[in-house]
Amino acid sequence: MAKRRMMPGGLGAPGDMLRRLQTLQEDLMKAQEEIAAMTVTATAGGGAVTAVISGDRRLKSLQIQPDVVDPNDVEMLQDLIVAAVNQGLEQAEKVAAERMSAVTGGLGLDLGL
């Protein structure tokens, strides 16, 4: 019976480590595709403004309820838009980070998220 060569730190044979890294790379690519395809929805002003943000942090749509459009208070509408978009971006970032963490198993890799 052939003895299995171990790498320092108990990582196993070099071929085993290479296969695990290839699998991790494939899983990361799949997770990135899933993240890019997902969307999150955020609202502000009790639903007066709704922003839909993609997983790759792009504003996909913005809905404004007609009753919130007041020509005498444009500043409030601007604030609601900013709040909804920022909330959506934060949600998208959180979901993306959770998905990538599930793939990396908490390896602490900085994946630019």
trRosetta pair geometry for C-beta under 8 A, 3 or more apart (Angstrom, degrees):
i j d omega theta_ij theta_ji phi_ij phi_ji
4 12 7.4 -39 161 -153 121 71
4 13 5.9 -99 -171 -48 88 111
5 13 5.1 85 66 -107 83 85
5 14 7.7 -13 94 -4 120 81
6 10 6.2 -26 -170 -119 122 42
6 11 7.3 128 -174 51 71 55
6 12 6.4 -47 -127 -107 65 20
6 13 7.3 -64 -90 -62 31 52
7 10 7.5 -19 71 79 70 6
7 11 3.9 -36 69 60 121 105
7 12 6.3 -5 15 60 99 34
7 13 7.2 143 -28 -117 92 11
7 14 6.5 110 -68 -70 120 64
7 17 6.3 10 -3 -38 153 143
8 11 7.2 17 71 9 43 107
11 16 7.8 167 143 89 70 106
11 17 5.2 30 152 -86 113 124
12 16 3.9 -64 129 80 131 141
12 17 5.9 165 72 -49 95 82
13 16 4.6 95 58 3 80 104
13 17 7.2 -151 93 -5 42 86
14 17 5.7 -57 -148 37 35 111
14 18 6.3 36 154 -21 68 105
15 18 5.6 -52 -146 35 32 113
15 19 6.4 33 154 -19 65 103
16 19 5.8 -54 -150 35 31 111
16 20 6.4 30 152 -17 65 106
17 20 5.7 -54 -149 37 33 111
17 21 6.3 33 153 -19 66 106
18 21 5.7 -54 -147 37 31 111
18 22 6.4 33 153 -20 65 105
19 22 5.7 -53 -147 35 32 112
19 23 6.4 32 153 -18 64 105
20 23 5.7 -53 -148 37 32 112
20 24 6.3 35 152 -21 65 105
21 24 5.5 -51 -146 36 33 114
21 25 6.3 36 153 -21 65 103
22 25 5.6 -51 -148 34 32 113
22 26 6.5 32 152 -17 64 104
23 26 5.7 -54 -150 37 32 111
23 27 6.2 32 152 -18 65 107
24 27 5.6 -55 -146 39 31 112
24 28 6.2 34 154 -22 65 106
24 103 7.5 119 -154 158 70 93
24 104 7.3 65 -158 -112 111 60
25 28 5.7 -53 -147 35 30 113
25 29 6.5 30 155 -19 63 104
26 29 5.8 -55 -149 35 31 110
26 30 6.4 30 153 -17 64 107
27 30 5.7 -55 -148 38 31 112
27 31 6.2 32 154 -19 65 107
27 103 4.8 169 139 -155 110 109
28 31 5.7 -55 -145 37 30 111
28 32 6.3 33 154 -21 65 104
28 100 7.3 43 -133 -137 81 86
28 103 5.7 141 -85 140 58 145
28 104 7.4 49 -88 -67 102 86
28 111 7.3 -153 -152 -128 121 139
29 32 5.7 -52 -148 34 31 112
29 33 6.6 32 152 -18 63 104
30 33 5.7 -55 -153 35 33 112
30 34 6.4 32 150 -18 66 106
31 34 5.5 -53 -146 38 34 113
31 35 6.2 37 153 -22 66 105
31 99 5.3 164 -165 145 107 105
31 100 5.8 134 137 -94 142 59
31 102 7.7 171 -117 70 137 95
31 103 4.6 -87 -42 -46 154 149
32 35 5.6 -51 -145 35 31 113
32 36 6.4 32 155 -20 64 104
32 100 8.0 47 -71 -91 69 102
33 36 5.9 -54 -148 35 30 110
33 37 6.4 23 155 -15 63 111
34 37 5.9 -64 -150 40 30 108
34 38 6.5 34 154 -32 66 105
34 55 7.6 -26 119 81 51 178
34 99 6.6 -152 94 -172 118 148
35 38 5.9 -52 -149 22 31 113
35 55 3.9 -172 165 159 61 138
35 56 6.9 107 122 -60 90 67
35 95 7.5 158 -131 115 88 92
35 96 4.7 72 -148 -119 131 90
35 99 5.7 -179 -77 72 102 151
35 100 7.5 1 -59 -49 145 92
36 54 6.8 16 -170 159 50 113
36 55 5.2 -121 -85 76 14 110
36 56 4.5 23 -122 -40 78 114
37 54 7.9 -66 -153 -159 7 100
37 55 6.6 4 46 20 34 131
38 54 7.1 128 83 -164 50 58
38 55 4.1 73 57 -50 90 122
38 92 7.8 162 100 -133 103 84
38 95 6.6 -123 117 127 150 140
39 52 5.4 8 179 -179 126 97
39 53 6.6 152 -157 78 72 39
39 54 5.5 -44 -98 -102 77 51
39 55 7.0 -96 -72 -30 34 74
39 60 6.1 -46 -124 14 126 154
40 52 7.4 168 82 -152 38 54
40 53 5.3 -17 59 62 87 93
40 55 7.7 102 -14 -77 92 62
40 88 5.6 163 95 -153 101 76
40 91 4.2 -169 156 112 157 122
40 92 5.0 -150 19 -69 128 74
40 95 6.3 174 -64 -1 128 144
41 50 6.3 -4 -171 -173 101 102
41 51 7.2 162 -153 84 52 47
41 52 5.2 -21 -100 -100 78 74
41 53 7.8 171 -86 19 29 72
41 88 7.0 -36 -155 -110 16 108
42 50 7.3 161 84 -153 41 55
42 51 5.1 -14 62 60 91 95
42 53 6.9 13 6 0 109 114
42 84 5.2 157 108 -166 96 65
42 85 7.5 163 73 -83 128 12
42 87 3.8 168 -172 100 143 104
42 88 3.6 -138 13 -63 125 76
42 91 5.9 177 -66 4 114 136
43 46 7.5 -42 141 131 121 10
43 47 4.9 -13 -171 -97 145 47
43 48 7.7 121 -177 36 96 48
43 49 6.6 149 -156 82 61 53
43 50 4.9 -23 -99 -99 85 73
43 51 7.6 176 -84 19 36 68
43 84 5.9 -21 -148 -120 20 107
43 87 7.7 -55 46 82 29 147
44 48 6.7 -57 96 57 65 89
44 49 4.8 -11 56 61 94 105
44 51 7.9 28 -3 -3 101 104
44 80 4.5 171 106 -161 121 72
44 81 7.6 -138 51 -56 140 15
44 83 3.9 113 -114 95 149 114
44 84 4.0 -114 -3 -58 109 85
44 87 6.7 161 -63 7 97 137
45 48 3.3 -42 103 31 124 122
45 49 5.7 71 31 11 117 88
45 68 6.3 80 133 -121 154 143
45 80 4.4 -11 -25 -126 128 127
45 83 7.6 121 -26 69 81 136
45 84 7.9 -52 13 -53 89 110
47 50 6.6 4 -156 -61 60 102
47 65 6.9 63 123 -37 78 136
48 64 7.1 10 154 -153 71 63
48 65 4.9 -97 -145 31 55 117
48 67 7.7 -102 -128 77 96 84
48 68 4.0 101 -168 -71 118 151
48 80 5.7 -50 90 -165 116 153
49 62 7.2 -13 -169 -170 91 89
49 63 7.1 161 -155 85 44 57
49 64 5.5 -5 -107 -106 78 72
49 65 7.4 -108 -61 7 43 82
49 68 6.9 -115 -48 96 82 164
49 77 7.5 133 -67 -157 129 66
49 80 4.2 139 1 142 138 107
49 81 5.5 -130 -160 -83 155 52
49 83 7.5 109 72 66 131 93
49 84 4.4 -132 114 -24 106 149
50 61 8.0 2 109 109 91 94
50 62 7.3 161 85 -155 54 43
50 63 4.4 -1 55 54 102 104
50 84 6.4 -153 -125 -159 14 142
51 59 6.3 -61 -163 -136 106 97
51 61 7.5 171 -153 89 42 53
51 62 5.4 -5 -106 -107 73 77
51 81 7.6 106 -64 -157 118 59
51 84 4.1 142 -7 137 112 103
51 85 4.8 180 -119 -83 167 55
51 87 7.4 134 51 62 122 89
51 88 4.4 -114 102 -20 113 147
52 59 7.5 101 75 -166 55 56
52 60 4.5 -61 105 66 100 107
52 61 4.5 23 38 48 116 89
52 62 7.6 -139 22 -65 73 41
52 88 7.0 178 -141 -139 9 146
53 57 6.5 -5 179 -134 111 41
53 58 6.9 154 -158 72 65 35
53 59 6.0 -38 -102 -101 73 48
53 60 6.5 171 -108 5 16 91
53 85 7.2 118 -72 -150 118 60
53 88 3.6 142 -11 151 128 115
53 89 5.8 -153 -140 -71 162 50
53 91 7.1 132 57 66 129 100
53 92 4.7 -103 117 -41 120 135
54 57 6.9 -70 77 3 74 13
54 58 4.6 2 37 51 116 89
54 60 5.3 106 -41 -50 91 114
54 92 7.0 62 98 -129 30 142
55 92 5.6 -177 -121 -159 38 101
55 95 6.9 -94 -118 94 94 116
55 96 5.6 133 -167 -78 91 105
57 89 5.8 54 -141 -135 96 86
57 92 5.5 160 -87 108 67 143
57 93 7.0 38 -84 -64 116 82
59 62 6.4 4 176 -48 119 103
59 85 6.1 -26 -96 -130 121 109
59 88 7.6 91 -108 93 75 144
62 81 6.8 32 -161 -139 134 99
62 84 7.5 120 -135 101 91 134
62 85 7.5 -20 -101 -74 116 100
64 68 6.1 -118 -179 67 88 117
64 69 6.4 82 140 -59 123 100
64 77 7.0 38 -146 -155 135 110
64 81 7.5 -28 -86 -81 114 99
65 68 5.0 82 72 -1 89 107
65 69 8.0 -157 96 -15 51 83
66 69 5.8 -52 -161 19 45 114
68 76 7.8 -131 -178 115 92 109
68 77 6.2 131 139 -102 99 92
68 80 6.8 -57 171 49 143 170
69 77 6.4 47 -109 -95 54 145
70 73 4.2 19 90 40 121 97
70 74 7.6 -138 84 -57 66 45
70 76 7.1 18 49 53 116 124
70 77 7.3 -180 37 -40 73 113
71 74 6.8 4 -154 -55 36 94
73 76 4.5 7 153 14 108 117
73 77 7.0 121 114 -15 76 88
74 77 5.6 -58 -158 39 43 113
74 78 6.2 45 148 -22 73 105
75 78 5.6 -52 -148 35 33 114
75 79 6.4 35 153 -20 65 104
76 79 5.6 -54 -151 35 32 113
76 80 6.4 33 152 -19 65 105
77 80 5.7 -53 -148 35 33 112
77 81 6.4 34 153 -20 65 104
78 81 5.7 -53 -150 34 32 112
78 82 6.4 31 154 -17 65 106
79 82 5.8 -54 -147 38 31 111
79 83 6.2 32 154 -20 65 108
80 83 5.7 -54 -145 37 30 112
80 84 6.3 27 158 -17 65 107
81 84 6.0 -57 -147 37 28 107
81 85 6.2 22 159 -13 65 110
82 85 6.1 -60 -144 41 27 106
82 86 6.0 23 160 -15 65 112
83 86 6.0 -59 -143 41 25 107
83 87 6.2 25 159 -19 63 110
84 87 5.8 -56 -146 37 27 111
84 88 6.3 28 155 -18 63 108
85 88 5.7 -57 -150 38 30 112
85 89 6.3 32 153 -20 65 105
86 89 5.6 -52 -145 35 33 112
86 90 6.4 34 155 -18 65 104
87 90 5.8 -55 -150 36 31 112
87 91 6.4 31 152 -18 64 106
88 91 5.6 -54 -147 37 32 111
88 92 6.2 32 155 -19 66 105
89 92 5.7 -53 -145 36 30 111
89 93 6.3 31 155 -19 64 107
90 93 5.8 -55 -148 37 30 111
90 94 6.3 30 154 -20 64 107
91 94 5.7 -56 -147 36 31 111
91 95 6.3 26 157 -15 66 107
92 95 6.0 -56 -145 39 29 107
92 96 6.1 29 156 -18 64 110
93 96 5.8 -57 -145 39 28 111
93 97 6.2 28 157 -19 64 108
93 113 6.7 135 -155 159 78 92
94 97 5.9 -56 -146 37 28 110
94 98 6.4 28 155 -18 63 107
95 98 5.8 -55 -147 36 30 111
95 99 6.3 30 154 -20 65 106
96 99 5.8 -55 -148 36 30 110
96 100 6.3 23 157 -13 65 108
96 113 5.3 -174 120 -151 115 122
97 100 5.9 -57 -144 41 29 106
97 101 6.1 33 156 -22 64 109
97 113 5.2 156 -84 123 77 147
98 101 5.7 -55 -145 36 28 113
98 102 6.5 34 153 -24 62 102
99 102 5.8 -53 -156 29 31 113
99 103 6.9 26 149 -15 63 104
100 103 5.6 -55 -153 36 38 110
100 104 6.1 18 157 -5 72 110
100 111 5.5 -141 -173 51 148 153
100 113 6.0 -154 17 -50 156 149
101 104 6.1 -61 -135 48 31 98
101 105 7.9 162 170 -25 55 7
101 106 6.2 39 -168 -75 91 59
102 105 7.7 23 179 -70 25 45
104 107 4.4 -103 166 22 102 103
104 108 7.9 -154 138 15 133 27
104 109 5.2 -133 -143 25 151 117
104 111 7.5 -152 -48 -38 144 132
